[in-house]
Every structure is written in C-alpha cells, then in structure tokens.
Amino acid sequence: SSLIFQAFGRVETSKGGVAGMYPSQQVAMLRSAGGLIRRSRSAWSATAIRSFAAGHKKFVAPPMTYIAGEEMSWYTMKIIREKWVDPFVDTSKWEYYDLSCKSRDETDDKVLHEAVASGKRLGAIFKEPTITPTTEQVKEFGLKKPFGSPNGAMRRGWNGITISRDTIHIPGIKLGFDRPVFFERHAVGGEYGASWKAVGKGRVLTTYWPEDSKEKPIIVDGRELHDDESAVVVYDNPLDNVEDLAHIFFQRCLEANIVPYVVTKKTVFKWQEGFWQRMKKVFDRDYKEKYLAAGLLNGTGGELIHLISDAATMQIIRWTGGGFGMACHNYDGDMLTDEVAQVHRSPGFITSNLVGKSDDGSLIKEFEASHGTVADLWHMHLRGEETSMNPLGMVVALLGAMDHAAALNPECQAEVTKFTINCREAVYEAFRTGKGTRDLSGPTGLTTEQFVDWVAANLEKRMASDGPPQIFTEAQIVEKKAPSKKLRRNYSAIDEDAMKSFFDKFDTDANGSISFEEFVDMTLDLGIAPLKPGELKKEEA
C-alpha cells in the first residue's frame, strides 16, 4: 500500500542537540517523535483530523499530492501546516509521501514511484526540497545506496514539458527586478538525460536505428579518439512537446504583459535550430497579432526576438526593470535562472513549477521552491540555536498547488481562493511591516517560529472576516523599501577589502562617490551597459 504520513505535534531539541548522535540520527529521532507515522491510504482516511481554532469551520480541500522533504525546509513546513493550514483546511483528501532519504531507503524507493503515480492521478502536487545524498551522506545516514534525484522520475512520470521559474514580488518591497521575470526551461533532454563512458584511444560510432526495422540505420557521428582518457557523452533533445511549451510560455507572458524572448546557442550548436523554429512558428501563427495589439513588441521591431545564450546572460543583469520572459533548453534554463535568482536577491524569491500533461490532455503541475533543504539552519536548529528561515518560496508553491487543485476541482474553488489569497497577503504584510525573517527585516526580524506565529495570528483575523480578501495594491505603496543585501546569510563570505578596491578603481576622483560619468565607465568596463531598443538584433548578428 502507498506510504502516506501525517505530522502530529512538534518536537524541540535542547540546546546543544542530542549528545552522541550524528545529525542523521537526530533527524530520525525528530521524525519519529514528531509523529511522521506511515499509514496506508485507507488508514489515513480514517484518521481523526487535528482539532482547529474555535469558531472556524474547515473547508475540505480538493485532492492533491503532498511530498515531504528534509531538514529545515521540512521542519518549517511542518509548523506552517500546523498553524496556518490545519485551523482552516480539512486536508483529508491530500495524499502525503515522505521522500526523505530514510524513507526512500526503507522502501527501496517504492515511495518515490507511488508519489509519482499519485501526482499523475491527481494532477496537482506540492513538493518540499529533498536531498540527493552524496557518497558521504550515504555513509552518514546509513543508506543502502546513493539514491538519485527524484526529479527525473517525476519529469518522466508526469510527461514533463517545462519548468516554469518566475520571480516572486512582495508589494512595497524592492527585491531585484521591478516587474516579473518569467522563465520556461525545457523539462526534457539535454545533458540531464545523458549517458556516458570514460574511455581511452579508439573509435566512437553513434548510430540511429529507426523504429521501423525495414528502414536503414543512420550513422549520426563517427570519430577517432586520440587521448588516453576521454569522456564519451550521448544525449538527445526531444522536440515533440516544444509546441506545448510554446503555448504555455506565450500565454503566460501575454497575460502578465511582459515581452517574450527565445534563447538558444544555435549559432554554434546547429541542432538547437529546431527549438527556435518551433517556438517561432507557434508565436507567428497564434500569438503575434495579440502581442502587437498589446504593444509588447514595440521595442523588438514587431517580431519575436531570438537571443544567443551569451547575450541573455548580459541582458538579465541589464534589464533590472523586469517585464520579460525567456524560454530555453534544459541546461541553459538551469544556469540562467540561477543568475535571475541572484539578481532578484536569492533562490528563495524564485518559483520552480514543473508542468506536464496527463493522458487526457489536462496539465499536471508540481509546485516547489527553487532552494534546497537549508542544511546550515537545520544544524543550528538541532543545536538548539535560534534560526530565521524565510519560507516564502515554499509557501508560494503550496498555495499555487492548492489553487491548481481547485482549478481541477472547481466545486470548492471559492473557499480555496479565499484561503490562499489571505495566507499570501498575511505573509506579505509581515515582511512589509518589519515582522519578516532576518534576511529581509534585519537583526530585529523574527525567528522561524515567531514569524510563523505572527502570520498565523494575522491569518486568523483575515479568515474571520466575512468579506472578500483584502489585497494590498500598488496604489497603497508610499515608497518601496530595498532591504540591504548585507542581510543575506552568505554575506560573511564577502571580501569587503576587495570590494573597496573595486570601488576605488571607478571612483577616479577619490571623493567617496561614483558620478554618472564614472558609472558609465564602470558599466562599459563590465560589459553591462543597457542597449537601446532594437540594438539586440544587431548584437545578435
């Protein structure tokens, strides 16, 4: 039977953690004591739901798949479910799967395959960050083998089309980009599905054998290897679902009123031409007139623009006003969205949503944060130290999964929408009023638990209202606040002396400030000076 769990209660560690235990042993103790009790689906259905705040009638959330992960991300979502979700939402139709290393090991990865089957059947999935164990972690956790990333199985099982990665914006707070930035990363093909062998001197022959055995095989490549050691790599780039990706991308950009671009390295990698041609064909046939009518092609000469991936890396730094989207191959999308995350403060402010297609043509959507399990804060938590974990990316993902589940099951859509809007607004208000976590609110910001409690109290008030959810609008913004980037957890690794030397290089008159002329010199020196509209085509040529 499927491995499904429900979290009961909460466990705290004493200061200094648990003597004589490795972190993995402490994780096992926390999960066991925290009540991650595995049950069959029938047992789960019969389990009594947690009690909830007096005066609230729970609504029954539509079915969706909930995949639990590890470490600080798991702990933070555990208390969020207890204090934000449980008081208002009956989640008895949710199917829970524990994808911790321990659970995958105990079930010989059966839990992964059952989670994928559940997601395919229900169509809406929320996933917490998980660990792909290193060789060292296999020993530390006592695992039978180094389990691979679950993402490949999920993309295959859900007929993955694209991984949508978008910037998250909090009204009233300036992060990086002023307006949304959308990314579509082709979810299949490329290096991630490659096979390879380490070989010596010799010959390599790559042969394509048609499905029809009557057709002759085709030699794709033949070459001599002259080095004593070489890595031979083979992969393919499927193109059948690029049209689906194009529709998802162009429709999303049109609805958000942002300019689309297609990114490849087709000038060098000629095999990438097919991706561009399919994207352009869909755009010209189904979307070009709509974009022209919306005025979104005014700065692109009235055409869909192709960007070489090298140029795209520079535009991401230049276009901090946002308002653009990029669609690209699997590997380029992975790298470029990391750059977007850094411009937009951190991966915690970027979504990561896998979109696939079910057999009946409906979209399967899996929502997750783009950051990891946040191991450093987890180890601080185990030692009994204060932490300040920003759960924004995970919360946006959870609410997105709930909204998609409601779209698939519209009979309770109004109740779900009221909850997700109120929850999102409560989180945004916390950051806007200085009650956020310390990465945005500074030293006076709240701890992980304090933040969760503050939002819970705010959410309680919002849900008690009989009226529509109160949404904070741009018109209410007096001045956008830009939190100091020194508040980032990794700032301690920055060499301020080197930064001072870098500043002095461009402060040519040594007056302690950068004039506009000095700023122009700096942007030209770094190659990040903004280009005029229409100059991109010349640069591409």
C-alpha positions as CSV (number, residue, x, y, z in Angstrom):
1,S,0.0,0.0,0.0
2,S,1.1,3.6,-0.5
3,L,3.3,5.2,2.1
4,I,1.4,8.1,3.5
5,F,2.1,10.2,6.6
6,Q,0.6,12.8,8.8
7,A,2.6,15.0,11.1
8,F,1.3,15.3,14.7
9,G,2.7,17.7,17.3
10,R,6.0,19.4,17.4
11,V,9.4,18.4,18.8
12,E,12.1,20.8,20.1
13,T,15.7,19.9,20.7
14,S,17.5,21.0,23.8
15,K,20.5,23.4,23.4
16,G,23.4,21.5,22.1
17,G,21.3,19.0,20.3
18,V,21.4,15.3,21.4
19,A,24.7,14.2,22.7
20,G,26.5,11.4,20.9
21,M,24.1,11.5,17.8
22,Y,25.0,12.3,14.2
23,P,22.7,14.8,12.5
24,S,21.1,11.9,10.6
25,Q,20.3,10.1,13.9
26,Q,18.8,13.3,15.3
27,V,16.7,13.6,12.1
28,A,15.3,10.1,12.6
29,M,14.5,10.9,16.3
30,L,12.7,14.1,15.3
31,R,10.7,12.4,12.6
32,S,9.8,9.5,14.9
33,A,8.9,11.7,17.9
34,G,7.1,14.3,15.7
35,G,4.8,11.6,14.6
36,L,5.6,11.0,10.9
37,I,3.5,7.8,11.2
38,R,3.3,5.9,7.9
39,R,-0.1,4.6,7.1
40,S,-2.0,3.0,4.2
41,R,-4.3,5.3,2.3
42,S,-7.4,3.6,4.0
43,A,-5.9,4.2,7.4
44,W,-5.2,7.8,6.6
45,S,-8.7,8.4,5.5
46,A,-10.0,7.1,8.8
47,T,-7.5,9.1,11.0
48,A,-9.1,11.8,13.1
49,I,-8.2,15.3,11.9
50,R,-6.4,17.6,14.2
51,S,-8.5,20.0,16.3
52,F,-8.6,23.6,15.0
53,A,-9.2,27.1,16.2
54,A,-12.6,27.6,17.8
55,G,-15.1,29.5,15.6
56,H,-13.7,28.3,12.2
57,K,-15.5,25.9,10.0
58,K,-13.0,24.0,7.9
59,F,-13.5,23.6,4.2
60,V,-12.5,20.4,2.5
61,A,-9.5,21.0,0.2
62,P,-9.6,19.2,-3.1
63,P,-7.2,16.2,-3.7
64,M,-3.5,16.9,-4.2
65,T,-0.2,15.2,-3.7
66,Y,2.0,16.5,-0.8
67,I,5.7,15.4,-1.0
68,A,7.7,16.0,2.2
69,G,11.4,16.5,2.1
70,E,14.2,17.0,4.7
71,E,15.9,19.3,7.2
72,M,15.0,22.9,7.8
73,S,12.6,23.1,4.9
74,W,10.7,20.1,6.2
75,Y,10.6,21.4,9.8
76,T,9.4,24.9,8.7
77,M,6.6,23.5,6.5
78,K,5.6,21.2,9.4
79,I,4.8,24.1,11.7
80,I,3.3,26.1,8.9
81,R,0.8,23.3,8.2
82,E,0.0,23.0,11.9
83,K,-0.6,26.8,12.4
84,W,-1.7,28.1,9.0
85,V,-3.3,25.2,7.2
86,D,-4.8,22.9,9.9
87,P,-7.0,25.5,11.6
88,F,-8.9,26.3,8.3
89,V,-8.4,23.4,5.9
90,D,-9.6,19.7,6.0
91,T,-6.7,18.1,4.1
92,S,-8.1,14.5,4.4
93,K,-8.1,14.3,0.6
94,W,-4.4,15.1,0.3
95,E,-2.1,12.2,-0.2
96,Y,1.2,12.6,1.7
97,Y,4.5,10.9,0.7
98,D,7.7,11.0,2.7
99,L,10.7,11.4,0.3
100,S,13.3,11.7,3.0
101,C,16.5,9.6,2.4
102,K,15.4,7.3,5.2
103,S,12.0,6.7,3.8
104,R,13.4,6.0,0.3
105,D,15.9,3.7,1.8
106,E,13.4,1.8,3.9
107,T,11.0,1.3,0.9
108,D,13.8,0.7,-1.7
109,D,12.4,3.8,-3.4
110,K,8.9,2.4,-3.8
111,V,7.7,5.6,-2.1
112,L,9.0,7.7,-5.0
113,H,7.2,5.6,-7.6
114,E,4.0,5.8,-5.6
115,A,4.3,9.6,-5.2
116,V,4.8,9.9,-9.0
117,A,1.7,7.7,-9.6
118,S,-0.3,9.9,-7.1
119,G,0.7,13.1,-8.8
120,K,-0.2,11.7,-12.2
121,R,-3.6,10.7,-11.0
122,L,-4.4,13.9,-9.0
123,G,-2.7,16.5,-11.3
124,A,-1.7,18.9,-8.5
125,I,1.5,18.4,-6.5
126,F,3.4,20.3,-3.8
127,K,7.0,19.2,-3.1
128,E,9.3,20.2,-0.3
129,P,13.0,20.4,-1.1
130,T,14.7,16.9,-0.9
131,I,18.2,15.6,-0.5
132,T,20.1,13.8,-3.3
133,P,22.7,12.1,-1.0
134,T,26.4,12.4,-1.6
135,T,28.7,9.4,-1.0
136,E,29.5,10.9,2.4
137,Q,25.8,11.3,3.2
138,V,25.1,7.7,2.2
139,K,27.6,6.6,5.0
140,E,26.3,9.2,7.5
141,F,22.6,8.3,7.0
142,G,23.3,4.6,6.8
143,L,21.7,4.2,3.4
144,K,21.9,1.1,1.2
145,K,22.9,3.1,-1.8
146,P,23.1,6.7,-3.1
147,F,19.6,7.4,-4.4
148,G,19.4,9.7,-7.3
149,S,17.5,12.9,-7.6
150,P,13.7,12.2,-7.8
151,N,13.3,14.9,-10.4
152,G,14.0,12.7,-13.4
153,A,11.4,10.1,-12.3
154,M,8.9,13.0,-11.8
155,R,9.5,14.6,-15.2
156,R,9.2,11.2,-17.0
157,G,6.1,10.1,-15.0
158,W,4.3,13.4,-15.5
159,N,5.3,13.9,-19.2
160,G,7.2,17.0,-18.2
161,I,7.0,19.9,-20.7
162,T,8.6,22.8,-18.9
163,I,9.9,24.0,-15.6
164,S,8.5,27.5,-15.0
165,R,10.7,29.6,-12.9
166,D,9.4,33.1,-12.0
167,T,10.4,35.9,-9.7
168,I,8.3,36.4,-6.6
169,H,7.4,40.0,-5.7
170,I,6.2,41.5,-2.4
171,P,4.2,44.7,-2.9
172,G,6.0,47.5,-1.1
173,I,9.4,45.8,-1.0
174,K,12.1,46.2,-3.7
175,L,14.0,43.0,-4.2
176,G,15.8,42.8,-7.6
177,F,13.7,43.1,-10.7
178,D,10.9,45.7,-10.5
179,R,8.5,43.7,-12.6
180,P,8.0,39.9,-13.1
181,V,10.6,37.8,-14.9
182,F,9.3,34.5,-16.4
183,F,11.4,31.5,-17.5
184,E,10.4,28.4,-19.3
185,R,13.1,25.7,-19.1
186,H,12.5,22.7,-21.4
187,A,11.9,19.8,-18.9
188,V,13.4,17.0,-21.0
189,G,16.5,16.2,-23.0
190,G,20.0,17.7,-22.9
191,E,22.8,16.8,-20.5
192,Y,20.5,15.8,-17.7
193,G,19.4,12.6,-19.6
194,A,22.9,11.9,-20.9
195,S,24.7,8.5,-20.9
196,W,28.5,8.5,-20.8
197,K,31.6,6.3,-20.5
198,A,35.2,7.1,-19.7
199,V,37.3,5.5,-22.5
200,G,40.7,5.6,-24.0
201,K,42.1,5.7,-27.5
202,G,39.9,4.3,-30.2
203,R,36.9,5.0,-32.3
204,V,33.3,6.0,-31.5
205,L,30.4,5.4,-33.8
206,T,26.9,6.8,-33.0
207,T,24.1,5.0,-34.9
208,Y,20.4,5.8,-35.1
209,W,18.2,2.7,-35.7
210,P,14.7,3.7,-36.9
211,E,11.7,2.2,-35.1
212,D,10.7,0.6,-38.5
213,S,13.1,-2.2,-38.8
214,K,12.7,-2.1,-42.6
215,E,14.4,1.3,-42.7
216,K,18.2,1.5,-42.9
217,P,20.2,2.7,-39.8
218,I,21.8,6.1,-40.0
219,I,25.3,7.0,-38.7
220,V,24.9,10.2,-36.7
221,D,28.6,10.6,-35.9
222,G,31.9,8.8,-36.2
223,R,35.2,10.0,-34.7
224,E,38.7,9.0,-33.6
225,L,39.7,9.4,-30.0
226,H,43.4,10.2,-29.6
227,D,43.7,10.9,-25.9
228,D,44.5,8.3,-23.3
229,E,41.4,9.4,-21.4
230,S,38.2,10.8,-22.8
231,A,34.5,11.1,-21.7
232,V,32.1,10.0,-24.4
233,V,28.7,11.5,-23.9
234,V,25.4,10.8,-25.7
235,Y,22.1,12.6,-25.3
236,D,19.2,13.7,-27.3
237,N,16.8,16.7,-27.3
238,P,13.2,15.7,-27.8
239,L,11.2,18.2,-29.8
240,D,7.6,16.9,-29.9
241,N,6.5,18.8,-26.8
242,V,8.1,22.1,-27.7
243,E,4.8,23.3,-29.2
244,D,3.1,22.7,-25.8
245,L,6.0,24.6,-24.1
246,A,5.4,27.5,-26.6
247,H,1.7,27.8,-25.8
248,I,2.4,27.7,-22.0
249,F,5.1,30.4,-22.4
250,F,3.5,32.8,-24.8
251,Q,0.1,32.6,-23.0
252,R,1.7,33.3,-19.6
253,C,3.8,36.3,-20.9
254,L,0.7,37.7,-22.7
255,E,-1.4,37.5,-19.5
256,A,1.4,39.2,-17.5
257,N,2.0,41.9,-20.1
258,I,5.7,41.0,-20.5
259,V,8.0,40.7,-23.5
260,P,8.9,37.1,-24.6
261,Y,12.4,36.0,-25.9
262,V,13.7,32.6,-27.0
263,V,17.2,31.7,-26.0
264,T,19.5,29.1,-27.7
265,K,23.1,28.7,-28.8
266,K,22.0,27.8,-32.3
267,T,24.8,29.8,-34.0
268,V,27.3,27.2,-32.7
269,F,25.0,24.2,-31.7
270,K,23.2,23.8,-35.0
271,W,21.0,21.1,-33.6
272,Q,19.2,23.8,-31.4
273,E,17.7,25.4,-34.5
274,G,14.7,23.1,-34.3
275,F,13.7,24.5,-30.9
276,W,13.8,28.1,-32.1
277,Q,11.9,27.3,-35.3
278,R,9.1,25.5,-33.4
279,M,8.8,28.3,-30.9
280,K,8.6,31.0,-33.7
281,K,6.1,29.0,-35.7
282,V,3.6,28.9,-32.8
283,F,4.2,32.5,-32.0
284,D,3.7,33.8,-35.5
285,R,0.6,31.6,-36.0
286,D,-1.2,32.0,-32.7
287,Y,0.2,35.0,-30.7
288,K,1.9,37.6,-32.8
289,E,-1.2,39.7,-33.5
290,K,-2.2,39.6,-29.9
291,Y,1.2,40.8,-28.8
292,L,1.2,43.6,-31.4
293,A,-2.2,44.7,-30.2
294,A,-0.9,44.8,-26.6
295,G,2.1,46.9,-27.7
296,L,4.5,44.3,-26.3
297,L,6.6,44.2,-29.5
298,N,7.2,47.9,-29.8
299,G,10.8,47.6,-28.6
300,T,11.6,44.5,-30.7
301,G,10.7,45.7,-34.2
302,G,7.4,43.9,-34.1
303,E,9.0,40.5,-34.0
304,L,9.7,37.7,-31.6
305,I,13.4,38.1,-30.7
306,H,15.9,35.2,-30.5
307,L,18.8,35.7,-28.1
308,I,22.1,33.8,-28.1
309,S,22.6,32.4,-24.6
310,D,25.7,34.5,-24.1
311,A,23.8,37.7,-24.8
312,A,21.0,36.5,-22.5
313,T,23.3,36.4,-19.5
314,M,24.2,40.0,-20.0
315,Q,20.6,41.2,-20.6
316,I,19.5,39.6,-17.3
317,I,22.0,41.8,-15.5
318,R,21.0,44.9,-17.5
319,W,17.2,44.5,-17.5
320,T,16.6,45.0,-13.8
321,G,13.3,46.7,-14.6
322,G,12.0,43.2,-15.4
323,G,8.9,42.7,-17.6
324,F,10.5,40.0,-19.8
325,G,10.3,36.2,-20.2
326,M,12.8,33.8,-21.7
327,A,12.3,30.2,-23.0
328,C,15.2,27.9,-23.5
329,H,16.7,24.5,-23.4
330,N,17.1,22.4,-20.3
331,Y,20.7,23.3,-19.3
332,D,20.5,26.9,-20.4
333,G,17.4,27.3,-18.3
334,D,19.0,25.9,-15.3
335,M,22.0,28.2,-15.5
336,L,20.2,31.4,-16.5
337,T,17.6,31.0,-13.7
338,D,20.4,30.8,-11.2
339,E,21.5,34.2,-12.5
340,V,18.0,35.5,-12.2
341,A,17.8,34.3,-8.6
342,Q,21.0,36.2,-7.7
343,V,19.7,39.5,-9.3
344,H,16.4,39.0,-7.5
345,R,18.2,38.5,-4.2
346,S,18.3,34.7,-3.7
347,P,16.7,31.4,-4.9
348,G,14.2,31.9,-2.1
349,F,12.4,34.5,-4.2
350,I,12.1,32.3,-7.3
351,T,9.3,29.7,-8.0
352,S,10.0,26.4,-9.6
353,N,7.0,24.7,-11.1
354,L,7.1,21.6,-13.3
355,V,4.3,21.4,-15.9
356,G,3.4,18.2,-17.6
357,K,0.5,16.7,-19.4
358,S,-1.8,13.9,-18.5
359,D,-3.2,11.3,-20.9
360,D,-6.4,13.3,-21.3
361,G,-4.5,16.5,-22.2
362,S,-5.0,18.3,-18.9
363,L,-2.0,19.9,-17.3
364,I,-0.2,18.3,-14.4
365,K,1.5,20.9,-12.2
366,E,4.1,20.3,-9.5
367,F,5.0,23.3,-7.3
368,E,8.2,23.7,-5.2
369,A,10.7,26.3,-4.1
370,S,13.9,26.7,-6.0
371,H,16.1,26.5,-2.9
372,G,17.3,23.4,-1.1
373,T,16.8,21.9,2.3
374,V,18.8,24.7,4.1
375,A,21.1,22.4,6.0
376,D,23.0,25.1,7.8
377,L,19.9,26.4,9.6
378,W,18.8,22.8,10.3
379,H,22.0,22.1,12.1
380,M,21.6,25.3,14.1
381,H,18.1,24.2,15.0
382,L,19.3,20.8,16.1
383,R,21.9,22.5,18.4
384,G,19.0,24.5,20.0
385,E,20.1,27.8,18.4
386,E,17.8,30.5,17.1
387,T,17.1,30.3,13.3
388,S,15.3,32.7,11.0
389,M,14.1,30.7,8.0
390,N,12.3,32.5,5.2
391,P,9.7,30.1,3.8
392,L,8.3,32.4,1.1
393,G,9.2,30.2,-1.8
394,M,7.7,27.1,-0.2
395,V,4.6,29.0,0.8
396,V,4.0,30.4,-2.6
397,A,4.5,26.9,-4.0
398,L,2.0,25.3,-1.5
399,L,-0.6,28.0,-2.3
400,G,0.0,27.5,-6.0
401,A,-0.6,23.8,-5.7
402,M,-3.8,24.4,-3.7
403,D,-5.1,26.8,-6.4
404,H,-4.3,24.4,-9.2
405,A,-6.1,21.6,-7.3
406,A,-9.1,23.8,-7.0
407,A,-9.0,24.7,-10.7
408,L,-9.1,20.9,-11.4
409,N,-12.0,20.5,-8.9
410,P,-13.9,23.9,-9.1
411,E,-16.7,23.0,-6.7
412,C,-14.7,24.4,-3.8
413,Q,-12.7,27.0,-5.7
414,A,-14.1,30.0,-3.9
415,E,-13.1,28.7,-0.4
416,V,-9.6,27.7,-1.6
417,T,-9.1,31.1,-3.2
418,K,-10.2,33.0,-0.1
419,F,-7.7,31.0,2.0
420,T,-4.7,31.2,-0.5
421,I,-5.2,35.0,-1.0
422,N,-5.5,35.6,2.7
423,C,-2.5,33.5,3.5
424,R,-0.3,35.1,0.8
425,E,-1.4,38.6,2.0
426,A,-0.6,37.8,5.6
427,V,2.9,36.7,4.7
428,Y,3.5,39.8,2.5
429,E,2.2,42.1,5.3
430,A,4.7,40.5,7.7
431,F,7.6,41.5,5.5
432,R,6.2,44.9,4.7
433,T,5.8,45.8,8.4
434,G,9.2,44.6,9.6
435,K,7.8,41.4,11.0
436,G,9.6,39.2,8.5
437,T,12.6,36.9,8.8
438,R,16.0,38.4,9.2
439,D,17.1,38.1,5.6
440,L,14.7,40.9,4.8
441,S,13.9,42.6,8.1
442,G,17.5,42.7,9.6
443,P,18.6,41.9,13.1
444,T,15.2,42.9,14.5
445,G,13.4,40.3,12.3
446,L,11.7,37.3,13.7
447,T,12.9,33.8,14.3
448,T,11.4,30.9,12.3
449,E,8.8,30.2,14.9
450,Q,8.0,33.8,15.7
451,F,7.4,34.5,12.0
452,V,5.1,31.5,11.7
453,D,3.2,32.6,14.8
454,W,2.8,36.3,13.6
455,V,1.4,35.2,10.2
456,A,-0.9,32.7,12.0
457,A,-2.4,35.5,14.1
458,N,-2.8,37.8,11.1
459,L,-4.3,34.9,9.0
460,E,-6.8,34.2,11.8
461,K,-8.1,37.8,11.6
462,R,-8.3,37.8,7.9
463,M,-10.2,34.4,7.7
464,A,-12.6,35.6,10.4
465,S,-13.9,38.4,8.0
466,D,-17.0,37.6,6.0
467,G,-16.0,40.0,3.2
468,P,-13.6,39.3,0.3
469,P,-9.9,39.1,1.0
470,Q,-8.1,42.4,1.4
471,I,-5.4,42.7,-1.2
472,F,-2.6,45.3,-0.8
473,T,-2.2,47.2,-4.0
474,E,0.5,49.3,-5.7
475,A,-1.6,52.4,-5.1
476,Q,-1.1,51.9,-1.3
477,I,2.7,51.9,-1.6
478,V,4.3,55.1,-0.3
479,E,7.9,54.1,-1.1
480,K,9.4,50.7,-1.9
481,K,11.9,49.5,0.6
482,A,15.0,47.8,-0.6
483,P,16.4,45.6,2.2
484,S,20.2,45.8,2.5
485,K,21.9,42.9,0.7
486,K,24.2,42.6,3.7
487,L,21.4,40.8,5.4
488,R,21.9,37.8,3.3
489,R,23.1,34.8,5.2
490,N,26.2,34.3,3.0
491,Y,27.4,37.9,3.3
492,S,30.0,36.9,5.8
493,A,31.9,35.3,3.0
494,I,32.2,38.6,1.1
495,D,35.7,40.2,1.0
496,E,34.9,43.8,1.8
497,D,38.5,44.9,1.3
498,A,38.4,43.6,-2.3
499,M,35.1,45.4,-2.8
500,K,36.6,48.7,-1.5
501,S,39.5,48.3,-4.0
502,F,36.9,47.6,-6.8
503,F,35.0,50.8,-5.8
504,D,38.2,52.8,-5.7
505,K,39.0,51.7,-9.3
506,F,36.0,53.5,-10.6
507,D,36.0,56.4,-8.1
508,T,38.6,58.1,-10.2
509,D,38.5,61.4,-8.3
510,A,38.6,59.7,-4.9
511,N,35.7,61.7,-3.5
512,G,33.9,58.6,-2.0
513,S,31.1,58.5,-4.5
514,I,30.5,57.4,-8.1
515,S,29.4,60.1,-10.5
516,F,27.3,59.4,-13.6
517,E,30.4,59.6,-15.8
518,E,32.3,57.2,-13.6
519,F,29.2,54.9,-13.5
520,V,29.1,54.9,-17.4
521,D,32.8,53.9,-17.5
522,M,32.1,51.2,-15.0
523,T,29.1,49.7,-16.9
524,L,31.1,49.8,-20.2
525,D,34.1,48.2,-18.5
526,L,32.0,45.4,-17.1
527,G,30.0,44.9,-20.3
528,I,26.6,45.6,-18.7
529,A,25.7,48.9,-20.2
530,P,22.0,48.8,-21.3
531,L,21.4,48.7,-25.1
532,K,18.9,50.9,-26.9
533,P,15.7,49.1,-28.2
534,G,16.3,47.4,-31.4
535,E,20.1,47.0,-30.9
536,L,19.7,43.4,-29.8
537,K,19.2,42.3,-33.4
538,K,22.5,44.0,-34.4
539,E,24.3,42.4,-31.5
540,E,22.9,39.0,-32.4
541,A,24.1,39.4,-36.0
